[in-house]
């Protein structure tokens, strides 16, 4: 990284720099989230770790703007950041007919 000297900046300049940095970091985070969302499809099996460190598995039922809604095998619904999801391949269940596709109401 380049040697950036902040000593000569006034308080107002530092605040402006801070705001620009925060905006840039927010933009980069949005890009990562959007990219991760595009990789997931409704009906796809995924896995993630919950707040207690337990691995949860389930099916993507909705892609929201910032999160993905996952219907877990336990019956619980989770809203999860798409960056935290990993795809799960369970080909044997799909072949045996144990997976039931979701359909939209209406």
C-alpha positions as CSV (number, residue, x, y, z in Angstrom):
1,X,0.0,0.0,0.0
2,X,1.2,3.5,-0.7
3,X,2.4,5.7,2.2
4,X,-0.6,7.9,2.9
5,X,0.1,10.7,5.3
6,X,-2.9,11.9,7.3
7,X,-1.1,14.3,9.6
8,X,-1.6,17.3,7.4
9,X,-5.4,16.9,6.9
10,X,-7.9,19.0,8.9
11,X,-10.8,17.4,10.8
12,X,-13.2,18.3,8.0
13,X,-10.9,16.6,5.4
14,X,-10.6,13.5,7.6
15,X,-14.3,13.3,8.0
16,X,-14.8,13.6,4.2
17,X,-12.1,10.9,3.6
18,X,-13.8,8.7,6.2
19,X,-17.2,9.1,4.4
20,X,-15.6,8.2,1.0
21,X,-14.0,5.1,2.5
22,X,-17.2,3.9,4.1
23,X,-19.1,4.5,0.8
24,X,-16.5,2.5,-1.1
25,X,-16.5,-0.4,1.4
26,X,-20.4,-0.4,1.2
27,X,-20.2,-0.5,-2.6
28,X,-17.7,-3.4,-2.6
29,X,-19.9,-5.4,0.0
30,X,-23.0,-4.8,-2.3
31,X,-21.0,-6.1,-5.3
32,X,-20.0,-9.3,-3.4
33,X,-23.6,-9.9,-2.2
34,X,-25.1,-9.4,-5.6
35,X,-22.5,-11.7,-7.2
36,X,-23.2,-14.4,-4.6
37,X,-27.0,-14.0,-5.1
38,X,-26.6,-14.6,-8.8
39,X,-24.9,-17.9,-8.1
40,X,-27.9,-19.3,-6.2
41,X,-31.2,-20.6,-7.7
42,X,-34.5,-21.1,-6.0
43,X,-34.9,-24.8,-5.2
44,X,-31.2,-25.3,-4.8
45,X,-29.9,-27.2,-1.8
46,X,-27.5,-25.2,0.4
47,X,-25.8,-25.4,3.8
48,X,-24.5,-22.8,6.3
49,X,-23.5,-22.5,9.9
50,X,-26.0,-20.9,12.3
51,X,-25.1,-18.6,15.2
52,X,-24.3,-21.5,17.4
53,X,-21.9,-23.1,14.9
54,X,-24.3,-25.9,13.9
55,X,-24.4,-26.8,10.2
56,X,-27.9,-26.2,8.8
57,X,-29.0,-27.6,5.4
58,X,-32.1,-26.7,3.4
59,X,-33.5,-25.4,0.2
60,X,-33.4,-21.8,-1.2
61,X,-37.0,-20.6,-1.4
62,X,-36.5,-16.9,-2.0
63,X,-33.7,-14.5,-3.1
64,X,-34.2,-11.2,-1.4
65,X,-32.2,-8.0,-2.1
66,X,-29.6,-8.7,0.6
67,X,-30.4,-12.1,1.9
68,X,-31.6,-15.6,0.8
69,X,-34.5,-17.3,2.5
70,X,-33.7,-20.9,3.3
71,X,-36.2,-23.5,4.4
72,X,-34.1,-25.7,6.6
73,X,-34.5,-29.5,6.8
74,X,-35.5,-28.9,10.5
75,X,-38.6,-26.9,9.3
76,X,-37.3,-23.5,10.3
77,X,-36.9,-20.6,7.9
78,X,-33.6,-18.6,7.9
79,X,-32.7,-15.4,6.2
80,X,-29.0,-15.8,5.4
81,X,-26.4,-13.6,3.7
82,X,-25.7,-15.3,0.3
83,X,-22.0,-15.1,1.0
84,X,-22.4,-17.5,3.9
85,X,-24.1,-20.2,1.9
86,X,-22.4,-23.2,0.3
87,X,-24.1,-25.4,-2.3
88,X,-24.9,-28.9,-1.2
89,X,-25.0,-31.8,-3.7
90,X,-27.5,-34.4,-2.7
91,X,-28.0,-36.2,-6.0
92,X,-29.1,-39.5,-4.4
93,X,-32.2,-37.8,-2.8
94,X,-33.2,-36.1,-6.0
95,X,-33.1,-39.4,-7.9
96,X,-35.1,-41.2,-5.2
97,X,-37.9,-38.6,-5.3
98,X,-37.5,-37.5,-1.7
99,X,-37.2,-33.8,-2.7
100,X,-40.5,-32.0,-3.3
101,X,-40.4,-28.8,-5.4
102,X,-41.9,-25.7,-4.1
103,X,-44.6,-24.0,-6.1
104,X,-45.8,-20.4,-5.9
105,X,-49.2,-19.5,-4.4
106,X,-51.6,-17.7,-6.6
